[in-house]
Amino acid sequence: GESGQGDVYSYDASEDASVAVGASATDEQIQAVLPNGACVFSRVGGGGEADLFYYRVGTGLVEIGSDVAALGTRNKTYNACGTGSQVVFTASNGSNREVFSWNPATGQTTTIVAGSDNVYDAIGAGNEVVYHTVASGTEQDVFFHDLDTGTAATVRNNTDISSVRAVTSDGTTAWAILGASGTTTSLFAVSLVGAPATQTWAA
């Protein structure tokens, strides 16, 4: 970094050599290292937006989400990665936040949720992406999308604010643990499967 601007380099210990990965005239910051050894970093784009890039030795540099033209000018935020090094990210157009996944194996972007204001919450061990939709100032509803199977379902949709406290697993099934503003003395455990089941734990 210099004068508040970061650049990204790759260092090969066997060759004792560094290679510039991201050294543009705008700030670049590492966001994550993926299971396949690749790196995800952000870069300030030409329009002032935050873009995301993927770099892996032997593969090279790829802009995440570049296969979707509408994402070109949106601010993109890294959220998480799947076990197959899929990148989950949020893209904002200034009013709505939309959640996507990008698969380095195919270079393709998948829309998880769009057309409303959505917030990433967590990812399960089986690549279940859990997020909530802001329906209003008094209502937030929770949903999930499985990166591997494409399965998507409602976790909780009620006339209050649902909040994700954790995502866990019993070794077979992933569960989202929720609180709710309308039921403050209970916690809900909802299975992240095609037809979710809910267990309620009361105080």
Backbone as a chain_set.jsonl record, in Angstrom:
{"seq": "GESGQGDVYSYDASEDASVAVGASATDEQIQAVLPNGACVFSRVGGGGEADLFYYRVGTGLVEIGSDVAALGTRNKTYNACGTGSQVVFTASNGSNREVFSWNPATGQTTTIVAGSDNVYDAIGAGNEVVYHTVASGTEQDVFFHDLDTGTAATVRNNTDISSVRAVTSDGTTAWAILGASGTTTSLFAVSLVGAPATQTWAA", "coords": {"N": [[0.82, -1.199, 0.0], [0.324, 2.321, -0.601], [0.035, 5.673, 0.174], [-2.602, 5.298, 0.991], [-3.634, 3.661, -0.962], [-4.111, 0.398, -2.024], [-2.365, -2.389, -3.478], [-2.297, -5.643, -5.038], [-0.367, -8.553, -4.733], [1.197, -11.624, -5.776], [3.169, -14.062, -4.255], [5.73, -16.325, -4.921], [7.189, -18.768, -3.206], [9.007, -20.787, -3.881], [10.277, -19.825, -6.118], [11.12, -17.453, -5.199], [9.918, -15.009, -5.946], [7.862, -12.23, -6.815], [4.672, -11.431, -8.206], [2.713, -9.055, -9.834], [-0.659, -8.889, -9.189], [-2.947, -7.31, -8.925], [-2.612, -4.148, -9.719], [-3.638, -1.632, -10.336], [-4.581, 1.822, -10.974], [-6.32, 2.431, -8.975], [-7.689, 1.736, -5.683], [-7.06, -1.478, -4.285], [-8.037, -4.331, -2.497], [-7.546, -7.263, -0.581], [-10.094, -9.637, -0.087], [-10.767, -12.291, 0.529], [-9.504, -15.676, 0.855], [-9.945, -18.535, -1.028], [-11.191, -22.006, -0.841], [-9.908, -23.393, -2.944], [-7.487, -22.194, -3.148], [-7.459, -19.819, -4.468], [-7.666, -16.213, -4.687], [-9.783, -13.571, -3.667], [-10.325, -10.255, -4.477], [-11.07, -6.748, -4.023], [-11.694, -3.904, -6.147], [-11.649, -0.481, -6.93], [-13.751, 0.66, -9.364], [-14.023, 2.148, -12.708], [-16.214, 3.855, -12.62], [-16.362, 4.517, -10.011], [-17.47, 2.524, -8.559], [-17.439, -0.476, -6.504], [-15.704, -3.245, -7.511], [-15.302, -6.823, -7.917], [-12.685, -9.229, -8.022], [-11.173, -12.308, -9.12], [-8.413, -14.33, -8.501], [-6.19, -16.867, -9.408], [-3.373, -18.907, -9.246], [-2.167, -20.175, -12.233], [-4.622, -20.005, -13.401], [-5.248, -17.321, -13.645], [-6.432, -13.905, -13.827], [-9.766, -12.919, -13.206], [-12.74, -11.085, -13.634], [-15.298, -11.004, -11.311], [-18.657, -11.772, -11.876], [-18.797, -10.534, -14.337], [-20.099, -11.608, -16.505], [-22.692, -10.823, -16.417], [-24.227, -8.16, -17.625], [-25.636, -6.088, -16.356], [-24.515, -5.876, -13.874], [-22.229, -4.451, -14.056], [-21.882, -1.714, -13.261], [-22.525, -1.705, -10.632], [-22.131, -1.594, -7.038], [-20.238, -4.015, -5.509], [-20.081, -6.455, -2.975], [-18.152, -8.735, -1.194], [-19.39, -11.706, 0.273], [-19.281, -14.483, 1.155], [-17.901, -17.845, 0.778], [-18.471, -20.913, -1.019], [-18.082, -24.5, -0.558], [-17.039, -25.418, -2.915], [-15.565, -23.333, -3.754], [-17.221, -21.371, -4.734], [-18.278, -18.014, -5.109], [-20.058, -15.912, -3.067], [-21.841, -12.97, -3.294], [-22.937, -9.549, -2.762], [-24.724, -7.21, -4.684], [-25.273, -3.815, -5.148], [-27.551, -1.334, -6.238], [-27.927, 1.146, -5.293], [-30.453, 1.42, -4.237], [-31.739, -1.11, -4.021], [-30.477, -4.147, -2.636], [-28.99, -6.961, -3.957], [-28.469, -10.491, -4.134], [-25.952, -12.703, -5.246], [-24.3, -15.573, -6.741], [-21.121, -16.738, -7.84], [-19.479, -18.962, -9.957], [-16.331, -20.298, -10.125], [-15.581, -22.47, -11.643], [-17.114, -22.495, -13.913], [-17.365, -19.886, -14.623], [-19.735, -18.574, -14.475], [-22.478, -16.537, -13.363], [-24.962, -16.742, -10.878], [-28.214, -15.777, -10.036], [-29.272, -15.29, -6.826], [-31.168, -13.867, -5.315], [-33.206, -11.168, -6.361], [-34.479, -7.881, -7.248], [-35.523, -6.71, -4.966], [-34.905, -5.469, -1.606], [-32.292, -7.005, -0.095], [-30.427, -8.959, 2.286], [-27.471, -10.627, 2.924], [-26.969, -13.306, 5.229], [-25.768, -15.755, 6.288], [-23.876, -18.802, 5.603], [-24.355, -22.254, 5.159], [-22.806, -25.457, 6.022], [-23.362, -27.161, 3.96], [-23.476, -25.537, 1.784], [-25.707, -23.838, 1.868], [-27.148, -20.844, 1.355], [-28.182, -18.322, 3.4], [-30.422, -15.668, 3.719], [-32.002, -12.453, 4.328], [-34.974, -10.651, 3.473], [-35.83, -7.306, 3.296], [-38.847, -6.321, 3.908], [-40.327, -4.196, 4.9], [-40.161, -1.436, 7.249], [-40.918, -2.74, 9.503], [-40.94, -5.393, 9.005], [-39.089, -8.26, 8.249], [-38.129, -10.947, 6.315], [-37.014, -14.353, 6.071], [-35.017, -16.401, 3.94], [-33.646, -19.169, 1.955], [-31.051, -20.421, -0.224], [-29.72, -23.089, -1.981], [-26.507, -23.601, -3.072], [-25.52, -25.808, -4.452], [-27.628, -27.473, -5.347], [-29.586, -25.758, -6.207], [-31.895, -25.55, -4.845], [-34.437, -23.671, -3.285], [-36.109, -21.951, -0.677], [-38.613, -20.701, 1.618], [-37.696, -19.642, 4.788], [-38.675, -18.292, 7.071], [-41.562, -16.355, 7.123], [-43.237, -13.785, 8.254], [-45.297, -11.32, 9.929], [-43.404, -9.698, 11.227], [-40.097, -8.915, 12.455], [-37.78, -11.094, 11.444], [-34.785, -12.585, 12.518], [-31.577, -13.852, 11.79], [-29.759, -15.906, 13.822], [-27.845, -17.892, 13.824], [-26.314, -20.445, 11.75], [-26.353, -23.876, 11.55], [-25.562, -27.435, 11.832], [-26.763, -30.8, 12.039], [-25.195, -32.786, 11.241], [-26.387, -34.094, 9.226], [-28.513, -32.55, 8.267], [-28.822, -29.083, 7.554], [-29.485, -26.261, 9.634], [-31.23, -23.252, 10.292], [-31.052, -20.914, 12.844], [-33.318, -18.88, 14.362], [-34.483, -15.708, 15.589], [-37.295, -13.711, 16.544], [-39.033, -10.652, 16.335], [-41.68, -10.526, 17.052], [-42.066, -12.652, 18.692], [-40.565, -12.856, 21.241], [-39.8, -14.547, 23.269], [-39.066, -16.962, 22.298], [-37.063, -19.235, 20.316], [-36.408, -20.232, 16.966], [-35.795, -23.147, 15.103], [-35.045, -23.934, 11.906], [-35.176, -26.209, 9.286], [-32.976, -26.435, 6.518], [-34.05, -27.31, 3.885], [-35.902, -28.492, 0.999], [-38.625, -28.493, 1.738], [-39.019, -26.9, 4.406], [-38.859, -27.709, 7.895], [-39.99, -26.631, 11.08], [-38.786, -26.174, 14.331], [-39.712, -25.125, 17.535], [-38.345, -23.438, 20.217], [-39.191, -22.646, 23.36], [-38.937, -20.21, 25.992]], "CA": [[0.0, 0.0, 0.0], [1.005, 3.606, -0.619], [-0.896, 6.814, 0.173], [-3.971, 4.815, 1.153], [-4.045, 2.818, -2.086], [-3.529, -0.928, -1.939], [-2.193, -3.248, -4.643], [-2.275, -7.055, -4.667], [0.726, -9.314, -5.346], [1.348, -13.035, -5.472], [4.579, -14.403, -4.01], [6.073, -17.734, -5.096], [8.337, -19.021, -2.322], [9.998, -21.647, -4.538], [11.016, -19.001, -7.076], [11.475, -16.207, -4.51], [9.538, -13.949, -6.889], [6.524, -11.658, -6.677], [3.991, -11.08, -9.45], [1.602, -8.12, -9.613], [-1.972, -9.433, -9.52], [-3.791, -6.141, -9.102], [-1.806, -2.949, -9.468], [-4.229, -0.555, -11.123], [-4.446, 3.16, -10.379], [-7.304, 2.579, -7.911], [-7.421, 0.905, -4.512], [-7.382, -2.901, -4.333], [-7.909, -4.925, -1.164], [-7.898, -8.677, -0.507], [-11.324, -9.909, 0.658], [-10.835, -13.677, 1.008], [-8.802, -16.755, 0.171], [-10.935, -19.586, -1.235], [-10.682, -23.359, -0.608], [-9.05, -23.864, -4.032], [-6.251, -21.431, -3.125], [-7.619, -18.548, -5.173], [-7.842, -15.002, -3.893], [-10.787, -12.607, -4.105], [-10.006, -8.906, -4.023], [-11.923, -5.671, -4.529], [-11.026, -2.815, -6.849], [-12.519, 0.643, -7.263], [-13.902, 0.684, -10.808], [-13.956, 3.425, -13.408], [-17.332, 4.703, -12.229], [-16.339, 4.674, -8.563], [-18.101, 1.368, -7.92], [-16.549, -1.53, -6.011], [-15.756, -4.484, -8.296], [-14.634, -7.971, -7.314], [-11.864, -10.004, -8.936], [-10.736, -13.631, -8.689], [-7.097, -14.666, -9.041], [-5.642, -18.16, -8.999], [-2.174, -19.273, -10.002], [-2.484, -21.141, -13.284], [-5.879, -19.599, -14.034], [-5.135, -15.909, -13.976], [-7.325, -12.91, -13.224], [-11.107, -12.877, -13.785], [-13.668, -10.218, -12.902], [-16.47, -11.74, -10.836], [-19.943, -11.204, -12.294], [-18.705, -9.796, -15.605], [-20.986, -12.22, -17.491], [-23.997, -10.172, -16.291], [-23.949, -6.764, -17.98], [-26.264, -5.162, -15.414], [-23.713, -5.768, -12.658], [-21.008, -3.722, -14.345], [-21.757, -0.442, -12.553], [-23.03, -1.827, -9.259], [-21.19, -1.851, -5.946], [-20.266, -5.431, -5.152], [-19.486, -6.762, -1.678], [-17.938, -10.163, -0.946], [-20.102, -12.203, 1.448], [-18.831, -15.787, 1.648], [-17.572, -18.783, -0.295], [-18.95, -22.269, -0.859], [-17.033, -25.511, -0.471], [-16.464, -25.524, -4.245], [-14.974, -22.013, -4.014], [-18.179, -20.424, -5.286], [-18.22, -16.727, -4.418], [-21.352, -15.29, -2.802], [-21.631, -11.53, -3.161], [-24.086, -8.662, -2.857], [-24.575, -6.093, -5.613], [-26.225, -2.764, -4.802], [-27.747, -0.295, -7.252], [-28.235, 2.37, -4.573], [-31.72, 1.267, -3.521], [-31.891, -2.524, -3.706], [-29.326, -5.031, -2.518], [-29.326, -8.248, -4.542], [-27.451, -11.48, -3.777], [-25.565, -13.552, -6.367], [-23.151, -16.455, -6.571], [-20.307, -16.876, -9.042], [-18.792, -20.248, -9.908], [-15.085, -20.214, -10.889], [-15.444, -23.617, -12.539], [-17.836, -22.21, -15.157], [-17.357, -18.456, -14.902], [-21.121, -18.119, -14.573], [-23.107, -15.913, -12.199], [-26.331, -17.172, -10.611], [-28.978, -14.862, -9.185], [-29.903, -15.912, -5.664], [-32.396, -13.085, -5.111], [-33.111, -9.85, -6.985], [-35.736, -7.145, -7.348], [-35.957, -6.179, -3.671], [-33.765, -5.186, -0.743], [-31.949, -8.279, 0.538], [-29.192, -8.917, 3.064], [-26.857, -11.923, 3.211], [-26.813, -13.576, 6.66], [-24.832, -16.834, 6.627], [-23.849, -19.938, 4.687], [-24.23, -23.516, 5.867], [-21.738, -26.371, 5.601], [-23.791, -27.769, 2.707], [-23.602, -24.442, 0.806], [-27.021, -23.215, 1.941], [-27.018, -19.41, 1.581], [-29.336, -17.801, 4.12], [-30.502, -14.21, 3.606], [-33.321, -11.918, 4.648], [-35.527, -9.599, 2.635], [-36.427, -6.208, 4.057], [-40.155, -6.035, 3.312], [-40.7, -2.853, 5.374], [-39.454, -1.1, 8.477], [-41.383, -3.604, 10.589], [-40.971, -6.794, 8.581], [-37.973, -8.863, 7.544], [-38.414, -12.362, 6.121], [-35.786, -15.117, 5.852], [-35.068, -17.4, 2.874], [-32.351, -19.775, 1.684], [-30.795, -20.941, -1.572], [-28.631, -24.056, -1.949], [-25.641, -23.382, -4.223], [-25.252, -27.061, -5.158], [-28.825, -28.058, -5.962], [-30.506, -24.722, -6.663], [-33.098, -25.558, -3.999], [-34.703, -22.42, -2.586], [-37.34, -22.048, 0.101], [-38.852, -19.718, 2.671], [-37.346, -20.104, 6.128], [-39.721, -17.714, 7.914], [-42.216, -15.172, 6.571], [-44.288, -13.394, 9.184], [-45.473, -9.872, 9.965], [-42.496, -9.118, 12.208], [-38.717, -8.937, 11.998], [-37.049, -12.33, 11.707], [-33.336, -12.353, 12.517], [-30.795, -15.084, 11.785], [-28.776, -15.918, 14.907], [-26.771, -18.834, 13.485], [-26.62, -21.574, 10.875], [-25.617, -25.006, 12.096], [-25.909, -28.703, 11.208], [-26.755, -31.966, 12.923], [-24.406, -33.786, 10.551], [-27.157, -34.512, 8.053], [-29.341, -31.432, 7.806], [-28.469, -27.743, 8.031], [-30.582, -25.569, 10.31], [-31.096, -21.835, 10.607], [-31.585, -20.568, 14.16], [-33.915, -17.561, 14.186], [-35.256, -14.993, 16.582], [-38.356, -12.926, 15.907], [-39.449, -9.53, 17.181], [-43.034, -10.748, 17.537], [-42.067, -13.797, 19.615], [-39.246, -12.642, 21.838], [-39.476, -15.569, 24.266], [-38.828, -18.23, 21.623], [-36.14, -19.362, 19.197], [-36.896, -21.166, 15.956], [-34.814, -23.892, 14.321], [-35.72, -24.257, 10.652], [-34.322, -27.038, 8.442], [-32.717, -25.823, 5.221], [-34.37, -28.307, 2.869], [-36.931, -28.004, 0.085], [-39.841, -28.244, 2.515], [-38.465, -26.715, 5.742], [-39.596, -27.995, 9.115], [-39.645, -25.683, 12.137], [-38.876, -26.538, 15.738], [-39.777, -23.919, 18.356], [-37.836, -23.566, 21.588], [-39.753, -21.585, 24.185], [-38.228, -19.955, 27.249]], "C": [[0.86, 1.257, 0.0], [-0.035, 4.704, -0.739], [-2.35, 6.349, 0.229], [-4.472, 3.946, 0.022], [-3.326, 1.488, -2.005], [-3.406, -1.585, -3.295], [-2.053, -4.687, -4.148], [-1.187, -7.776, -5.454], [0.649, -10.771, -4.937], [2.833, -13.327, -5.32], [4.769, -15.906, -4.116], [7.34, -18.013, -4.294], [9.42, -19.858, -3.011], [10.855, -20.865, -5.527], [11.56, -17.725, -6.436], [11.167, -15.005, -5.413], [8.103, -13.51, -6.621], [5.982, -11.273, -8.046], [2.848, -10.147, -9.106], [0.307, -8.762, -10.097], [-2.942, -8.3, -9.808], [-3.005, -4.902, -8.725], [-2.319, -1.792, -10.325], [-4.07, 0.767, -10.379], [-5.462, 3.413, -9.28], [-7.06, 1.545, -6.826], [-7.889, -0.534, -4.704], [-7.083, -3.524, -2.981], [-8.339, -6.381, -1.201], [-9.118, -8.856, 0.398], [-11.352, -11.321, 1.247], [-9.856, -14.551, 0.242], [-9.753, -17.949, 0.14], [-10.341, -20.972, -1.008], [-9.743, -23.865, -1.697], [-7.744, -23.075, -4.128], [-6.319, -20.109, -3.859], [-7.84, -17.41, -4.183], [-8.961, -14.166, -4.503], [-10.368, -11.235, -3.587], [-10.928, -7.887, -4.678], [-11.065, -4.632, -5.229], [-12.045, -1.711, -7.104], [-12.548, 0.768, -8.782], [-13.909, 2.082, -11.385], [-15.07, 4.381, -13.047], [-17.396, 4.942, -10.736], [-16.965, 3.521, -7.819], [-17.041, 0.394, -7.421], [-16.763, -2.78, -6.854], [-15.004, -5.578, -7.558], [-13.896, -8.757, -8.388], [-11.412, -11.3, -8.267], [-9.378, -13.882, -9.318], [-6.656, -16.01, -8.494], [-4.437, -18.459, -9.877], [-2.549, -20.357, -11.004], [-3.766, -20.823, -14.023], [-5.803, -18.156, -14.498], [-6.197, -15.08, -13.298], [-8.651, -12.864, -13.966], [-11.949, -11.911, -12.957], [-14.926, -11.006, -12.57], [-17.742, -11.014, -11.269], [-19.918, -10.486, -13.619], [-19.582, -10.389, -16.698], [-22.397, -11.651, -17.434], [-23.791, -8.677, -16.484], [-24.488, -5.779, -16.955], [-25.444, -4.96, -14.145], [-22.496, -4.866, -12.846], [-20.806, -2.46, -13.537], [-22.224, -0.512, -11.104], [-21.903, -2.043, -8.262], [-21.337, -3.294, -5.507], [-19.484, -5.668, -3.858], [-19.348, -8.266, -1.533], [-18.661, -10.571, 0.332], [-19.488, -13.476, 2.022], [-18.41, -16.638, 0.464], [-18.158, -20.147, 0.039], [-17.785, -23.243, -0.815], [-16.358, -25.742, -1.817], [-15.862, -24.216, -4.714], [-15.914, -21.081, -4.772], [-18.137, -19.147, -4.45], [-19.636, -16.177, -4.288], [-21.108, -13.81, -2.566], [-22.942, -10.774, -3.287], [-23.764, -7.54, -3.828], [-25.672, -5.082, -5.318], [-26.317, -1.743, -5.92], [-28.116, 1.047, -6.614], [-29.542, 2.316, -3.809], [-31.934, -0.178, -3.093], [-30.54, -3.214, -3.584], [-29.757, -6.405, -3.019], [-28.159, -9.214, -4.335], [-27.227, -12.442, -4.951], [-24.498, -14.549, -5.922], [-22.441, -16.568, -7.916], [-19.467, -18.132, -8.911], [-17.512, -20.178, -10.738], [-14.897, -21.363, -11.868], [-16.082, -23.349, -13.898], [-17.741, -20.747, -15.575], [-18.741, -17.845, -14.964], [-21.633, -17.566, -13.244], [-24.543, -16.388, -12.089], [-27.0, -16.166, -9.694], [-29.61, -15.651, -8.048], [-31.21, -15.195, -5.345], [-32.176, -11.691, -5.677], [-34.478, -9.167, -6.922], [-36.291, -6.612, -6.052], [-34.716, -5.939, -2.837], [-33.468, -6.412, 0.11], [-30.581, -8.196, 1.199], [-28.714, -10.34, 3.317], [-26.683, -12.082, 4.721], [-25.73, -14.604, 6.957], [-24.859, -17.887, 5.54], [-23.614, -21.203, 5.493], [-23.135, -24.391, 5.294], [-22.075, -27.078, 4.298], [-24.069, -26.74, 1.632], [-25.005, -23.846, 0.739], [-26.841, -21.729, 2.292], [-28.307, -18.892, 2.213], [-29.293, -16.275, 4.057], [-31.879, -13.744, 4.057], [-33.688, -10.782, 3.716], [-36.186, -8.556, 3.526], [-37.733, -5.833, 3.362], [-40.643, -4.641, 3.677], [-39.885, -2.57, 6.626], [-39.839, -1.98, 9.641], [-41.427, -5.075, 10.201], [-39.717, -7.174, 7.807], [-38.211, -10.365, 7.501], [-37.149, -13.095, 5.685], [-36.017, -16.222, 4.82], [-33.709, -18.079, 2.754], [-32.294, -20.268, 0.255], [-29.589, -21.855, -1.478], [-27.799, -23.904, -3.222], [-25.466, -24.638, -5.066], [-26.456, -27.56, -5.944], [-29.762, -27.023, -6.57], [-31.794, -24.687, -5.865], [-33.231, -24.225, -3.273], [-36.03, -22.544, -1.851], [-37.415, -20.912, 1.118], [-38.507, -20.331, 4.018], [-38.366, -19.588, 7.135], [-40.237, -16.435, 7.277], [-43.399, -14.843, 7.456], [-44.359, -11.877, 9.205], [-44.65, -9.24, 11.079], [-41.09, -9.187, 11.636], [-38.068, -10.246, 12.422], [-35.557, -12.04, 11.608], [-32.607, -13.682, 12.623], [-29.728, -14.992, 12.858], [-27.591, -16.831, 14.589], [-27.265, -19.788, 12.42], [-25.742, -22.717, 11.34], [-26.056, -26.282, 11.39], [-25.895, -29.808, 12.25], [-25.942, -33.103, 12.308], [-25.078, -34.298, 9.301], [-27.886, -33.337, 7.419], [-28.828, -30.123, 8.376], [-29.714, -27.08, 8.612], [-30.244, -24.096, 10.477], [-31.754, -21.593, 11.959], [-32.043, -19.117, 14.095], [-34.494, -17.015, 15.474], [-36.298, -14.185, 15.835], [-38.84, -11.849, 16.863], [-40.852, -9.719, 17.74], [-43.147, -11.886, 18.521], [-40.734, -13.798, 20.338], [-38.857, -13.688, 22.869], [-39.197, -16.929, 23.629], [-37.697, -18.103, 20.606], [-36.702, -20.409, 18.248], [-35.71, -21.833, 15.265], [-35.532, -24.386, 13.078], [-34.755, -25.027, 9.76], [-34.198, -26.414, 7.057], [-32.809, -26.89, 4.133], [-35.531, -27.758, 2.038], [-38.254, -27.691, 0.748], [-39.427, -28.101, 3.978], [-39.423, -27.096, 6.853], [-39.089, -27.058, 10.202], [-39.811, -26.31, 13.509], [-38.827, -25.249, 16.539], [-39.284, -24.224, 19.759], [-38.328, -22.385, 22.409], [-38.951, -21.43, 25.479], [-38.914, -20.689, 28.377]], "O": [[1.973, 1.266, 0.526], [-0.88, 4.679, -1.634], [-3.222, 6.938, -0.41], [-5.63, 3.527, 0.04], [-2.099, 1.435, -1.928], [-4.244, -1.369, -4.171], [-1.73, -4.921, -2.984], [-1.088, -7.636, -6.673], [0.105, -11.109, -3.886], [3.65, -12.904, -6.138], [4.052, -16.675, -3.475], [8.426, -17.557, -4.652], [10.609, -19.664, -2.759], [12.018, -21.2, -5.75], [12.355, -17.006, -7.04], [12.0, -14.123, -5.622], [7.248, -14.315, -6.25], [6.727, -10.846, -8.929], [2.086, -10.42, -8.178], [0.185, -9.132, -11.265], [-3.666, -8.323, -10.803], [-2.763, -4.642, -7.546], [-1.543, -1.072, -10.953], [-3.496, 0.817, -9.291], [-5.477, 4.499, -8.7], [-6.311, 0.588, -7.026], [-8.979, -0.778, -5.222], [-6.029, -3.289, -2.391], [-9.375, -6.709, -1.781], [-9.176, -8.307, 1.499], [-11.892, -11.531, 2.333], [-9.433, -14.22, -0.866], [-10.304, -18.331, 1.173], [-9.118, -21.117, -0.981], [-8.867, -24.682, -1.417], [-6.978, -23.259, -5.074], [-5.346, -19.355, -3.875], [-8.156, -17.623, -3.013], [-9.069, -14.069, -5.725], [-10.088, -11.073, -2.4], [-11.491, -8.13, -5.746], [-9.875, -4.492, -4.949], [-13.189, -1.995, -7.458], [-11.511, 0.957, -9.417], [-13.814, 3.073, -10.66], [-14.9, 5.595, -13.152], [-18.371, 5.504, -10.238], [-16.998, 3.52, -6.589], [-15.891, 0.433, -7.859], [-17.87, -3.315, -6.908], [-14.177, -5.304, -6.688], [-14.388, -8.935, -9.502], [-11.285, -11.388, -7.046], [-9.196, -13.677, -10.518], [-6.731, -16.268, -7.293], [-4.48, -18.286, -11.095], [-3.184, -21.348, -10.643], [-3.985, -21.304, -15.135], [-6.237, -17.816, -15.599], [-6.793, -15.505, -12.308], [-8.68, -12.78, -15.194], [-11.882, -11.916, -11.728], [-15.544, -11.604, -13.451], [-17.89, -9.81, -11.06], [-20.918, -9.879, -14.004], [-19.795, -9.744, -17.725], [-23.219, -11.952, -18.299], [-23.245, -8.003, -15.611], [-23.87, -4.744, -16.707], [-25.65, -3.986, -13.42], [-21.805, -4.556, -11.875], [-19.676, -2.151, -13.157], [-22.308, 0.512, -10.427], [-20.857, -2.6, -8.595], [-22.434, -3.743, -5.174], [-18.381, -5.153, -3.675], [-20.319, -8.998, -1.727], [-18.568, -9.886, 1.351], [-19.207, -13.553, 3.218], [-18.535, -16.232, -0.691], [-18.325, -20.501, 1.206], [-16.635, -22.854, -1.014], [-15.221, -26.212, -1.862], [-15.668, -24.002, -5.911], [-15.467, -20.111, -5.384], [-17.98, -19.198, -3.23], [-20.331, -15.999, -5.288], [-20.274, -13.434, -1.742], [-23.921, -11.276, -3.838], [-22.667, -6.984, -3.804], [-26.849, -5.433, -5.244], [-25.303, -1.331, -6.485], [-28.559, 1.969, -7.3], [-29.738, 3.063, -2.85], [-32.27, -0.445, -1.939], [-29.596, -2.916, -4.316], [-30.763, -6.951, -2.566], [-26.998, -8.805, -4.358], [-28.177, -12.929, -5.564], [-23.877, -14.392, -4.87], [-23.061, -16.504, -8.977], [-18.819, -18.352, -7.887], [-17.595, -20.012, -11.955], [-14.131, -21.24, -12.824], [-15.653, -23.899, -14.913], [-18.0, -20.403, -16.729], [-18.909, -16.726, -15.45], [-21.281, -18.046, -12.166], [-25.265, -16.434, -13.085], [-26.42, -15.749, -8.691], [-30.391, -16.572, -8.282], [-32.238, -15.836, -5.129], [-31.111, -11.099, -5.505], [-35.489, -9.787, -6.589], [-37.414, -6.109, -6.023], [-33.599, -6.174, -3.298], [-34.286, -6.814, 0.937], [-29.696, -7.47, 0.746], [-29.452, -11.164, 3.857], [-26.305, -11.138, 5.415], [-24.86, -14.357, 7.793], [-25.73, -17.885, 4.67], [-22.78, -21.228, 6.399], [-22.599, -24.114, 4.221], [-21.177, -27.547, 3.6], [-24.801, -27.011, 0.679], [-25.443, -23.4, -0.321], [-26.428, -21.401, 3.404], [-29.386, -19.01, 1.632], [-28.254, -15.665, 4.311], [-32.81, -14.542, 4.156], [-32.826, -10.047, 3.234], [-36.994, -8.882, 4.396], [-37.732, -5.121, 2.358], [-41.293, -3.975, 2.871], [-39.027, -3.362, 7.015], [-39.16, -1.976, 10.668], [-41.896, -5.91, 10.974], [-39.333, -6.509, 6.844], [-38.466, -10.986, 8.532], [-36.303, -12.518, 5.001], [-37.053, -16.887, 4.817], [-32.733, -17.639, 3.362], [-33.315, -20.503, -0.392], [-28.547, -21.457, -0.958], [-28.321, -24.06, -4.326], [-25.283, -24.54, -6.28], [-26.317, -28.016, -7.079], [-30.639, -27.37, -7.362], [-32.689, -23.895, -6.16], [-32.261, -23.712, -2.715], [-36.966, -23.17, -2.349], [-36.418, -20.26, 1.43], [-38.976, -21.42, 4.348], [-38.868, -20.352, 7.96], [-39.463, -15.543, 6.933], [-44.427, -15.518, 7.423], [-43.549, -11.215, 8.555], [-45.129, -8.357, 11.79], [-40.914, -9.488, 10.456], [-37.834, -10.48, 13.608], [-35.12, -11.323, 10.708], [-32.964, -14.536, 13.435], [-28.88, -14.101, 12.815], [-26.47, -16.577, 15.029], [-28.468, -19.932, 12.204], [-24.533, -22.555, 11.505], [-26.842, -26.223, 10.444], [-25.128, -29.768, 13.212], [-25.986, -34.238, 12.784], [-24.431, -34.867, 8.421], [-27.875, -33.158, 6.201], [-28.443, -30.056, 9.543], [-30.834, -27.303, 8.152], [-29.101, -23.742, 10.768], [-32.886, -22.02, 12.189], [-31.245, -18.224, 13.807], [-34.937, -17.768, 16.341], [-36.192, -13.998, 14.623], [-39.033, -12.099, 18.052], [-41.191, -9.148, 18.777], [-44.201, -12.08, 19.126], [-39.876, -14.642, 20.078], [-37.706, -13.724, 23.305], [-39.101, -17.935, 24.331], [-37.412, -17.017, 20.102], [-37.38, -21.348, 18.665], [-34.744, -21.169, 14.889], [-36.494, -25.149, 13.163], [-33.645, -24.564, 9.501], [-35.178, -25.929, 6.491], [-31.809, -27.31, 3.55], [-36.074, -26.695, 2.337], [-38.933, -26.736, 0.37], [-39.476, -29.08, 4.723], [-40.626, -26.849, 6.776], [-37.903, -26.729, 10.244], [-40.846, -26.903, 13.813], [-38.004, -24.376, 16.266], [-39.755, -25.159, 20.406], [-37.921, -21.248, 22.172], [-38.369, -22.388, 25.987], [-38.475, -20.607, 29.524]]}, "num_chains": 1, "name": "protein.A"}
